[in-house]
Amino acid sequence: MKNLIKLLLGVSVMMFTITASYAFQFPDVSADHWAASQINDLSDKGVIVGYPDGTFKPDENVTRAEFASMAIKALGQEHASVAQPVEFSDINSEYWAYDAIQKSLYFELISADEEGGLFRPDDTVTREESMTVAVNALTTEQISPEKAKEVLAKYADAASIPESFLLPAGKAEILKMIVVMPTDGKASLEPTRPATRAEVAAILYNMMEQAKLNPNEKLAQAMTKKTGEGYVVENATVQGSYGIIPEGTIVPVKLTKYISSQSAQAGDLYVAVAPQNYITKDKYILVYQGSVLKGQLVDVRKGKWFVRNGVLVLENAILTTNNDQTAAFQGVGNVTKHRNWFMKFVRAVFKGEKLEVTTDNIVHIKLLKPVKVDLTNGWIYE
């Protein structure tokens, strides 16, 4: 009974600690802050981050480049690829947010006025810009300017809403995505005012939730789990858009060069490829055919007559995916020969068999650690 009480007390303390750390994740964002839940949720997901001193600074502003990066992370598309980037005169491929900006353009969250124009990455993002991006991420019903004016009439500055923001604001209002800070009086849209970090968190949170239901066409395609034929990993599980290849799973690989127990040495490196897609029972692709695996030989012993049969043991370390990500893929494979009962007896008595693997042979690797894969793009999470 005493041990049970201690266990329950320990669980209670742990739950209290988790709850408290969530509610007070940033010292300058109190539990009753109007955007606390959105800030904490996006922080947990890695969409937004605090400052080196541990604060969030909810009333500070956000640059256009920062917002593009946050928006792509919120939509889970930081690993998407863009074939034809748009050139700007004020950023290049070395700029820290270049990829996020290109992805924001590809997914039609933002638009470029002209090729070679300005992006203004260091300008502060306005409330109009941020809420327009949120709406652009969605497939929405078309509305008329009159309908937009009707639903926006509740705001104090409704009569002065810029024409460019009228329809996006109307759609955002219909979807209950408009973000305004609490006020005792009539709320205002303030479209040209720079958005605060707290407002950006709330806007991105609304966008993220709505995009799960009605993403725009390009996002819908990117967010679809990819399917195909291949080697079925029977014990793989699917959790939402993620696939889990458990520890102990055995997968086939094909070496790119011949190796033999008679000539190879422990420590030699090898390169292999996935001979076919690794897929779940529902045909979701976990690892794409042609993905490159690399490792080393950890145990090599020559086959010697009457002494021992040859030994070849491979230890895989990394995998390079179809989107050029290199990630840990730890496994071990023992090279063996398929023998009938008679040859098993012969080799048990008259040792000396040599082992060899040609580029036509398959070696099976047993995973030493589980692997988590984004089924929409093949990205591996470590």
PLY file of the C-alpha trace (Angstrom):
ply
format ascii 1.0
element vertex 382
property float x
property float y
property float z
element edge 381
property int vertex1
property int vertex2
end_header
0.00 0.00 0.00
2.83 2.38 0.86
4.47 1.71 -2.50
1.16 2.33 -4.27
0.73 5.66 -2.46
4.29 6.66 -3.41
3.60 5.74 -7.03
0.39 7.75 -7.16
2.08 10.70 -5.49
4.93 10.54 -7.98
2.51 10.50 -10.91
0.60 13.46 -9.44
3.79 15.48 -9.03
4.88 14.64 -12.56
1.52 15.67 -14.03
1.59 18.89 -12.04
5.08 19.63 -13.31
4.09 18.99 -16.92
0.99 21.17 -16.58
2.89 23.94 -14.89
5.71 23.91 -17.42
3.17 24.10 -20.23
1.22 26.98 -18.69
4.32 28.99 -17.84
6.56 28.00 -20.73
7.78 31.59 -21.10
8.16 33.84 -18.04
6.65 36.80 -19.92
3.57 34.86 -21.11
1.34 34.25 -18.12
-1.25 31.51 -18.01
-4.02 34.09 -18.44
-2.42 35.84 -21.43
-4.97 35.98 -24.23
-2.72 34.00 -26.62
-0.99 31.74 -24.08
-2.45 28.47 -25.37
-1.57 29.22 -29.00
1.94 30.38 -28.09
2.61 27.28 -26.00
1.16 24.91 -28.58
3.23 26.33 -31.45
6.31 26.43 -29.26
5.86 22.74 -28.43
5.64 21.99 -32.16
8.78 24.01 -32.93
6.91 26.52 -35.09
7.91 29.48 -32.94
10.81 29.88 -30.55
11.69 32.17 -27.69
14.71 34.39 -27.23
18.07 33.26 -25.76
17.09 34.70 -22.38
14.06 32.36 -22.26
11.44 35.03 -22.92
8.91 35.15 -25.75
8.34 38.93 -25.99
4.73 38.67 -27.17
4.44 42.37 -28.02
7.48 42.47 -30.32
7.04 42.44 -34.10
7.88 39.78 -36.70
9.71 40.26 -40.00
8.32 39.05 -43.30
11.11 36.47 -43.55
10.44 35.21 -40.04
6.74 34.92 -40.76
7.34 32.96 -43.98
9.51 30.52 -42.04
6.92 30.16 -39.27
4.06 29.64 -41.74
5.86 26.85 -43.59
6.69 25.11 -40.30
3.10 25.47 -39.09
1.92 23.72 -42.26
4.54 20.99 -41.90
6.15 21.77 -45.26
9.67 22.71 -44.18
10.97 19.61 -46.01
9.09 20.19 -49.28
11.15 20.82 -52.41
10.72 23.62 -54.95
11.82 22.96 -58.51
11.73 26.51 -59.90
12.57 29.23 -57.37
11.55 32.84 -57.91
14.41 35.33 -57.96
14.39 38.47 -55.81
16.87 41.32 -55.94
17.18 41.63 -52.15
17.69 37.94 -51.18
19.68 35.06 -52.63
20.06 31.35 -51.96
22.45 32.06 -49.08
19.82 34.00 -47.13
18.73 32.12 -44.00
15.01 32.10 -44.91
15.44 31.69 -48.67
13.98 28.15 -48.77
11.00 29.06 -46.58
10.24 32.08 -48.75
10.39 29.96 -51.91
8.09 27.38 -50.36
5.66 30.14 -49.32
5.55 31.21 -52.95
5.16 27.65 -54.24
2.25 26.92 -51.91
0.67 30.25 -52.92
0.73 31.68 -49.42
2.32 34.82 -50.79
2.77 36.21 -54.29
5.63 38.00 -56.01
4.86 41.21 -57.83
7.51 40.53 -60.46
10.54 38.34 -61.11
13.63 40.07 -59.76
11.61 42.41 -57.56
11.91 43.06 -53.83
10.76 40.70 -51.11
11.57 43.08 -48.22
12.53 40.26 -45.83
13.38 42.55 -42.92
10.20 44.64 -43.06
7.72 43.88 -40.31
4.79 41.74 -41.37
1.47 43.55 -41.06
-1.77 42.14 -39.74
-3.19 42.28 -43.26
-0.26 40.31 -44.68
-0.29 37.69 -41.95
-4.03 37.06 -42.08
-3.99 37.00 -45.89
-1.32 34.28 -45.81
-3.49 32.28 -43.39
-6.46 32.48 -45.76
-4.32 31.69 -48.83
-3.35 28.38 -47.22
-6.98 27.26 -47.46
-9.59 26.25 -49.97
-12.43 28.67 -49.25
-15.81 29.53 -50.66
-15.88 32.55 -52.92
-17.60 35.59 -51.47
-18.58 38.95 -52.94
-17.22 42.30 -51.72
-20.71 43.06 -50.44
-20.74 39.89 -48.35
-17.29 40.71 -46.99
-18.41 44.20 -45.96
-21.48 42.71 -44.30
-19.58 40.24 -42.10
-16.88 42.81 -41.26
-19.30 45.57 -40.24
-18.77 44.64 -36.56
-15.26 46.15 -36.59
-14.73 49.81 -35.77
-12.54 50.46 -38.83
-14.61 48.37 -41.28
-15.19 51.34 -43.55
-11.46 51.90 -44.10
-10.37 48.33 -44.86
-8.00 48.35 -47.87
-9.51 46.84 -50.99
-6.69 44.26 -51.13
-7.67 42.95 -47.71
-11.44 43.05 -48.05
-12.03 39.54 -49.39
-9.32 37.79 -47.32
-10.62 39.52 -44.19
-14.21 38.55 -45.02
-13.24 34.92 -45.51
-11.20 34.96 -42.29
-14.17 36.34 -40.39
-16.51 33.67 -41.77
-14.02 31.01 -40.68
-13.59 32.69 -37.27
-9.91 33.26 -37.99
-9.72 36.99 -37.35
-7.33 37.74 -34.52
-7.87 40.88 -32.44
-6.52 41.62 -29.01
-9.15 41.83 -26.26
-10.63 45.29 -25.84
-13.39 46.89 -23.80
-14.68 48.77 -26.82
-15.44 47.87 -30.42
-12.62 45.80 -31.90
-10.61 47.06 -34.87
-8.93 45.12 -37.66
-5.93 47.50 -37.93
-4.73 45.88 -41.16
-1.68 48.10 -41.68
-0.34 47.82 -38.14
2.67 45.49 -37.66
1.52 42.19 -36.16
2.86 41.29 -32.74
4.44 37.92 -31.97
1.39 36.98 -29.91
-0.94 37.87 -32.79
1.22 35.94 -35.24
1.07 32.88 -32.98
-2.73 33.06 -32.88
-2.99 33.62 -36.64
-0.68 30.69 -37.41
-2.54 28.46 -34.98
-5.87 29.25 -36.70
-4.29 28.63 -40.11
-2.80 25.33 -38.98
-6.12 24.05 -37.64
-8.11 25.12 -40.71
-5.50 23.68 -43.10
-6.04 20.25 -41.55
-9.60 20.44 -42.87
-9.45 22.50 -46.07
-5.90 23.04 -47.36
-5.41 24.74 -50.70
-4.82 22.53 -53.74
-1.02 22.45 -53.58
-0.96 21.90 -49.85
-3.56 19.15 -50.14
-1.34 17.33 -52.61
1.74 17.78 -50.41
-0.10 16.70 -47.27
-1.34 13.45 -48.84
0.37 10.27 -47.67
2.15 8.72 -50.65
1.36 5.15 -51.65
3.03 2.54 -53.83
3.99 -1.09 -54.23
7.00 -2.71 -52.61
8.30 -4.70 -49.67
5.63 -4.77 -46.95
6.92 -3.98 -43.46
4.28 -5.98 -41.61
4.87 -4.51 -38.16
5.04 -0.86 -39.27
2.41 1.40 -37.71
0.77 4.59 -38.93
-0.01 7.51 -36.64
-1.69 10.30 -38.57
0.75 11.35 -41.31
3.67 9.48 -39.72
4.85 5.91 -40.14
6.88 4.07 -37.51
9.27 1.26 -38.47
9.84 -0.50 -35.13
13.11 -1.74 -33.69
13.73 -5.32 -34.79
12.21 -4.84 -38.25
14.04 -6.72 -41.01
14.37 -5.00 -44.40
16.13 -6.03 -47.63
19.08 -4.09 -49.07
21.15 -4.60 -52.21
24.88 -3.87 -52.11
26.37 -1.86 -54.96
29.71 -3.76 -54.98
30.76 -7.38 -54.59
32.09 -8.41 -51.17
33.53 -11.70 -49.98
34.52 -13.18 -46.66
37.80 -14.20 -48.29
38.93 -10.70 -49.34
37.04 -8.13 -47.27
38.22 -6.80 -43.92
36.44 -5.58 -40.81
36.05 -1.82 -41.05
35.52 -1.80 -44.82
32.74 0.56 -45.86
29.85 -0.48 -48.05
27.06 1.21 -49.98
23.67 -0.36 -50.61
20.28 0.68 -51.94
16.69 -0.13 -51.08
15.79 -2.58 -53.90
12.13 -1.60 -53.68
9.90 0.69 -51.66
9.44 -0.25 -48.02
5.71 0.11 -47.45
3.10 -0.37 -44.75
0.30 -2.92 -45.04
-1.84 -0.07 -46.38
0.83 0.64 -49.04
2.03 3.92 -47.57
5.65 4.44 -48.59
8.11 4.47 -45.69
11.39 4.38 -47.62
11.59 4.92 -51.36
13.22 2.52 -53.78
16.78 3.61 -54.55
17.37 5.25 -51.18
21.05 4.84 -50.33
22.24 3.00 -47.23
25.79 3.16 -45.91
27.68 1.32 -43.21
30.69 -0.88 -42.55
31.65 -4.50 -42.15
32.06 -5.17 -38.43
32.95 -8.85 -38.49
34.74 -10.58 -41.35
36.32 -14.03 -41.09
37.57 -16.20 -43.92
36.10 -19.61 -44.45
38.76 -22.22 -43.67
38.51 -25.93 -44.25
37.79 -27.87 -41.05
38.16 -24.61 -39.05
35.16 -22.41 -39.68
32.66 -21.25 -42.22
33.06 -17.68 -43.50
31.55 -14.80 -41.54
30.25 -11.49 -42.92
28.41 -9.06 -40.62
27.26 -5.64 -41.86
26.36 -2.74 -39.61
24.30 -0.05 -41.31
24.60 3.52 -40.04
22.79 6.00 -42.29
20.23 6.29 -45.04
19.99 9.02 -47.68
16.36 9.49 -48.66
14.82 10.43 -51.98
14.77 14.09 -50.87
18.52 14.06 -50.12
18.16 13.90 -46.36
20.82 11.86 -44.58
19.47 10.31 -41.38
20.36 7.58 -38.92
19.22 4.12 -40.01
20.93 1.75 -37.63
20.80 -1.96 -38.30
22.85 -5.11 -38.53
22.86 -7.88 -41.12
24.42 -11.34 -41.06
25.19 -12.69 -44.52
24.14 -16.34 -44.76
23.51 -18.90 -47.46
20.28 -20.74 -47.88
21.07 -24.45 -47.52
18.98 -27.61 -47.47
19.29 -30.06 -44.61
22.03 -32.05 -46.30
24.28 -29.05 -46.95
23.69 -27.83 -43.42
25.02 -31.16 -42.20
27.98 -31.03 -44.58
28.94 -27.50 -43.53
28.57 -28.37 -39.87
31.04 -31.24 -40.27
33.28 -30.05 -43.11
33.65 -26.35 -42.39
35.22 -23.96 -44.87
32.35 -22.34 -46.73
33.09 -18.86 -48.07
30.47 -16.11 -48.15
30.03 -13.65 -50.96
27.51 -11.02 -51.91
27.12 -9.89 -55.51
25.16 -6.88 -56.69
22.30 -9.24 -57.54
22.02 -10.60 -54.01
19.81 -9.34 -51.20
21.06 -8.88 -47.64
18.58 -8.43 -44.82
19.20 -5.74 -42.22
17.63 -5.86 -38.75
16.94 -2.38 -37.35
18.49 -1.60 -33.99
16.38 1.50 -33.40
12.89 2.57 -34.54
12.54 4.97 -37.46
9.83 7.65 -37.71
8.92 8.78 -41.24
6.69 11.56 -42.57
4.51 9.64 -45.04
3.76 12.77 -47.05
7.35 13.46 -48.09
9.61 10.66 -46.85
11.37 12.83 -44.27
12.87 10.90 -41.35
12.58 12.38 -37.86
15.40 11.67 -35.46
0 1
1 2
2 3
3 4
4 5
5 6
6 7
7 8
8 9
9 10
10 11
11 12
12 13
13 14
14 15
15 16
16 17
17 18
18 19
19 20
20 21
21 22
22 23
23 24
24 25
25 26
26 27
27 28
28 29
29 30
30 31
31 32
32 33
33 34
34 35
35 36
36 37
37 38
38 39
39 40
40 41
41 42
42 43
43 44
44 45
45 46
46 47
47 48
48 49
49 50
50 51
51 52
52 53
53 54
54 55
55 56
56 57
57 58
58 59
59 60
60 61
61 62
62 63
63 64
64 65
65 66
66 67
67 68
68 69
69 70
70 71
71 72
72 73
73 74
74 75
75 76
76 77
77 78
78 79
79 80
80 81
81 82
82 83
83 84
84 85
85 86
86 87
87 88
88 89
89 90
90 91
91 92
92 93
93 94
94 95
95 96
96 97
97 98
98 99
99 100
100 101
101 102
102 103
103 104
104 105
105 106
106 107
107 108
108 109
109 110
110 111
111 112
112 113
113 114
114 115
115 116
116 117
117 118
118 119
119 120
120 121
121 122
122 123
123 124
124 125
125 126
126 127
127 128
128 129
129 130
130 131
131 132
132 133
133 134
134 135
135 136
136 137
137 138
138 139
139 140
140 141
141 142
142 143
143 144
144 145
145 146
146 147
147 148
148 149
149 150
150 151
151 152
152 153
153 154
154 155
155 156
156 157
157 158
158 159
159 160
160 161
161 162
162 163
163 164
164 165
165 166
166 167
167 168
168 169
169 170
170 171
171 172
172 173
173 174
174 175
175 176
176 177
177 178
178 179
179 180
180 181
181 182
182 183
183 184
184 185
185 186
186 187
187 188
188 189
189 190
190 191
191 192
192 193
193 194
194 195
195 196
196 197
197 198
198 199
199 200
200 201
201 202
202 203
203 204
204 205
205 206
206 207
207 208
208 209
209 210
210 211
211 212
212 213
213 214
214 215
215 216
216 217
217 218
218 219
219 220
220 221
221 222
222 223
223 224
224 225
225 226
226 227
227 228
228 229
229 230
230 231
231 232
232 233
233 234
234 235
235 236
236 237
237 238
238 239
239 240
240 241
241 242
242 243
243 244
244 245
245 246
246 247
247 248
248 249
249 250
250 251
251 252
252 253
253 254
254 255
255 256
256 257
257 258
258 259
259 260
260 261
261 262
262 263
263 264
264 265
265 266
266 267
267 268
268 269
269 270
270 271
271 272
272 273
273 274
274 275
275 276
276 277
277 278
278 279
279 280
280 281
281 282
282 283
283 284
284 285
285 286
286 287
287 288
288 289
289 290
290 291
291 292
292 293
293 294
294 295
295 296
296 297
297 298
298 299
299 300
300 301
301 302
302 303
303 304
304 305
305 306
306 307
307 308
308 309
309 310
310 311
311 312
312 313
313 314
314 315
315 316
316 317
317 318
318 319
319 320
320 321
321 322
322 323
323 324
324 325
325 326
326 327
327 328
328 329
329 330
330 331
331 332
332 333
333 334
334 335
335 336
336 337
337 338
338 339
339 340
340 341
341 342
342 343
343 344
344 345
345 346
346 347
347 348
348 349
349 350
350 351
351 352
352 353
353 354
354 355
355 356
356 357
357 358
358 359
359 360
360 361
361 362
362 363
363 364
364 365
365 366
366 367
367 368
368 369
369 370
370 371
371 372
372 373
373 374
374 375
375 376
376 377
377 378
378 379
379 380
380 381
